[in-house]
């Protein structure tokens, strides 16, 4: 193979590789020797078909396969000999006009990872906001459990329903012109009056009904209702009251704990206290991590591969577009996004840079994800798939370096961050949960775009509050950050087709007659709670020689 470098500019590299016809033909000969014992042809004993006859019949196909193998091998050799670290999968193109049997000229273009300067990790100072668990917070959670476990007592037939009661109804929803609309009919639906679960006016008009009553409710669907044909429109619901029940007293006692399968109220209280403490610790870590990433970003500035930035930006933009479709005014949301396109591109660049920094820190300090930890991650990820596809998923990850790297990345990032926490000078300050949450939400210190997988609330300055998802955080910095755990040769291995991962299992549908969901025409739309997930599930991306570090 002859190699000529045609471009060396910044992080861009280009080469011309010439693979001789002799080398290609040698690979064909090797393949012929391998196939000959297996070939069958009329007039010849099995395995005795002459090689020249096999070549005559299958030569073009064998030569094409040999050429593909030679190109892949040549690119891998180029990367190894030149000690290149491709940021993304190299572009490999066979020169036009190639004829089988002749020398093959191949153009290879790529962007390489920058030489990351030794990260400055000494002198990092962080404040750790700690939130003690208040007794009233535990009591509040206990009361919620008690309310969820409360019993409902049948009321007398002549009892008049009041706020707080449970009314079971059959209903038929109709448009203003009297036509029943799709999804507006149901039976035996329990409505807790005053819960606010249903569209405005629905619960209020059930106050005063009795068992056996028929009533027509007049309502108007919210302007932001997800079913656009009903949004802002008047409607009626023909109601038949099946039963009315009153709530029994909610008690925080030993029986409450035992109803939850626990031994005592003390055990339940301890579990709730531990859960709240865990939530506080998570918020504390998120705040510290943002501050840490800010300091790293402020102290380092180096060129990053444009292709990685573009890939990260496209991921951000795709998520924003998805979220914009769920806004009250999708067109306005899209217009606002367009006005901030440059801000999001800067955030994408920062994510990539921080990811490379964390990778460099981890590699320089021996941070690793053990095989045992990787197997645990793999087993957890497999649970997202139907039982019959879990083994297929595990085999896919084990055979596809990029899928494995992406699965490993969040944990790797966490371990690097924990290492930096150990190196940092940390001072503690007590705060309330409200103060801690406000500090996380504050734009002060975060406007440059810090995000990691621990949080997803960062955004450019002047971002409208109506924007539900704010993916532009450094949590996803590692989405495209390259670590040496995924070697540069992984990118070149992808000349061969990537195996397809199995499809994840779908969530079981909620039974319409036993629960009112927010997709029901009767259910109230919650502008802050209707998203299935703020961060869409990530799929293995076969074209990146990268792992996710959490910058």
Secondary structure, 3 states (H helix, E strand, C coil): CEEEEEEEECCEEEEEEEECHHHHHHHHHHHHHHHHCCCCCCCCCCCCCCHHHHHHHHHHHHHHHHHHHHHHHHHHHHHHHCCCCECCCCEEEECCCCCCCCCEEEEEEEEECCCCCCCCCCCCEEEEEECCCCHHHHHHHHHHHHHHCCCEEECCCCCCCCCCCEEEEEEEEEECCCCEEEEEEEEEEEEECCCCCECCCCCHHHCCCCCCCEEEEEEECCCCCCCCCCCCCEEEEEEEEEEEEEECCCCCCHHHHHHCCCCCHHHHHHHHHHHHHHHHHHHHHHHHHHHHHHHHHHHCCCCCCHHHHHHHHHHHHHHHHHHHCCCCCHHHHHHHHHHCHHHHHHHHHHHHHHHHHHHHHHHHCCCCCCHHHHHHHHHHHHCCCCHHHHHHHHHHHHHCHHHHHHHHHHHHHHHHHHHHHHHCEEEEEECCHHHHHHHHHCCCCCCCCCCECCCCEECCCCCCCCCCCEECCCCEHHHCCCCCCCCCHHHHHHHCCCCCCCCCCCCCCCCCCCCCCCCCCCECCCCCCCCCCCCCCCCCCCCCCCCCCCC
